[in-house]
Amino acid sequence: MKVDQILNPFYTNKLFGLANELNDLINLQKVNKFPKALLLSGKKGSGKFTLVNHFLNYTFDKNYYNLTEQTIDEKSLVFQNIISGSFQNIIYLRNDNVKKTKIEDIRNLKSLLYKSTLNDEPRFIIIDDVELLQPSSSNALLKIIEEPTSKNFFILIDNKSKDLLETISSRCIKNNIFINQETKNMVIKSIIKDNKLDNIL
């Protein structure tokens, strides 16, 4: 695996330190009480994106997810399709130095959400670095969140690099995510060991 893949949460098949948070999301889904708009807030690197990815892999492919160990079987077709961006029930929008979500993307998203999925299962829209959205995109997103739909669920990831618009925050169920230094050290050691990076370092 390439270094950029090792550091990419899409490829992280082991979840550290967030077992309780994962179980909370799973339980909400089981009793049909998963919020239409969930806001995961915390510093970048606290495992929010990895948590979401594990929740989605469990949701759509339970047979290939070890809930006791919080690990994804890399042979899972769902896992592979999520990585390739071809899994129809998950839409990712990002706001980093490589890709910015524009108002056109939000408008296109709106038209897409009115279409049902082929398998009629829930659809999750993941927006990373939601705090970096431009005001026009944030307002367009807000209108979509406020429109009730039965199958679409938003998971917004706030990395707290700047203040998030209060109008968006107020429309979401907020969950603060935090991992301590001990867990961070465990993650680093695991990445080094599992990917044999010690020889390179």
Solvent accessible surface area in square Angstrom, and as a share of the most:
residue,aa,sasa,rsa
1,M,129,0.58
2,K,143,0.61
3,V,87,0.50
4,D,98,0.51
5,Q,53,0.24
6,I,17,0.08
7,L,124,0.62
8,N,50,0.26
9,P,44,0.28
10,F,42,0.18
11,Y,49,0.19
12,T,40,0.23
13,N,46,0.24
14,K,58,0.25
15,L,5,0.03
16,F,34,0.14
17,G,54,0.52
18,L,1,0.01
19,A,35,0.27
20,N,113,0.58
21,E,40,0.18
22,L,1,0.00
23,N,56,0.29
24,D,77,0.40
25,L,3,0.01
26,I,4,0.02
27,N,80,0.41
28,L,62,0.31
29,Q,41,0.18
30,K,122,0.52
31,V,90,0.52
32,N,141,0.72
33,K,145,0.61
34,F,11,0.05
35,P,18,0.11
36,K,85,0.36
37,A,5,0.04
38,L,4,0.02
39,L,1,0.00
40,L,0,0.00
41,S,2,0.01
42,G,6,0.06
43,K,157,0.67
44,K,137,0.58
45,G,63,0.60
46,S,7,0.04
47,G,22,0.21
48,K,5,0.02
49,F,30,0.12
50,T,17,0.10
51,L,0,0.00
52,V,1,0.00
53,N,0,0.00
54,H,0,0.00
55,F,1,0.00
56,L,0,0.00
57,N,3,0.01
58,Y,23,0.09
59,T,21,0.12
60,F,28,0.12
61,D,24,0.12
62,K,107,0.45
63,N,147,0.75
64,Y,92,0.35
65,Y,16,0.06
66,N,69,0.36
67,L,59,0.30
68,T,114,0.66
69,E,90,0.40
70,Q,29,0.13
71,T,37,0.22
72,I,5,0.02
73,D,52,0.27
74,E,84,0.38
75,K,156,0.66
76,S,1,0.01
77,L,140,0.70
78,V,18,0.11
79,F,6,0.02
80,Q,82,0.36
81,N,57,0.29
82,I,4,0.02
83,I,43,0.22
84,S,80,0.51
85,G,66,0.63
86,S,75,0.49
87,F,31,0.13
88,Q,79,0.35
89,N,0,0.00
90,I,16,0.08
91,I,28,0.14
92,Y,56,0.21
93,L,26,0.13
94,R,108,0.39
95,N,1,0.01
96,D,44,0.23
97,N,157,0.80
98,V,124,0.71
99,K,90,0.38
100,K,97,0.41
101,T,5,0.03
102,K,125,0.53
103,I,41,0.21
104,E,94,0.42
105,D,35,0.18
106,I,1,0.00
107,R,144,0.53
108,N,99,0.51
109,L,6,0.03
110,K,76,0.32
111,S,65,0.42
112,L,72,0.36
113,L,13,0.06
114,Y,144,0.55
115,K,128,0.54
116,S,94,0.61
117,T,14,0.08
118,L,168,0.84
119,N,66,0.34
120,D,88,0.46
121,E,73,0.33
122,P,30,0.19
123,R,12,0.04
124,F,0,0.00
125,I,0,0.00
126,I,0,0.00
127,I,0,0.00
128,D,23,0.12
129,D,9,0.05
130,V,1,0.01
131,E,6,0.03
132,L,51,0.25
133,L,12,0.06
134,Q,116,0.51
135,P,89,0.56
136,S,57,0.37
137,S,1,0.01
138,S,4,0.02
139,N,74,0.38
140,A,19,0.15
141,L,0,0.00
142,L,21,0.11
143,K,132,0.56
144,I,12,0.06
145,I,20,0.10
146,E,85,0.38
147,E,60,0.27
148,P,128,0.80
149,T,42,0.24
150,S,92,0.60
151,K,81,0.35
152,N,6,0.03
153,F,23,0.09
154,F,8,0.03
155,I,0,0.00
156,L,0,0.00
157,I,1,0.01
158,D,9,0.05
159,N,12,0.06
160,K,113,0.48
161,S,79,0.51
162,K,115,0.49
163,D,136,0.70
164,L,33,0.16
165,L,79,0.39
166,E,128,0.57
167,T,62,0.36
168,I,1,0.00
169,S,25,0.16
170,S,66,0.43
171,R,111,0.40
172,C,15,0.09
173,I,109,0.56
174,K,102,0.43
175,N,42,0.22
176,N,107,0.55
177,I,6,0.03
178,F,159,0.66
179,I,14,0.07
180,N,75,0.38
181,Q,112,0.50
182,E,126,0.56
183,T,16,0.09
184,K,79,0.33
185,N,64,0.33
186,M,95,0.42
187,V,38,0.22
188,I,97,0.49
189,K,142,0.60
190,S,24,0.15
191,I,47,0.24
192,I,47,0.24
193,K,159,0.68
194,D,98,0.51
195,N,48,0.25
196,K,144,0.61
197,L,25,0.13
198,D,87,0.45
199,N,132,0.67
200,I,130,0.66
201,L,152,0.75
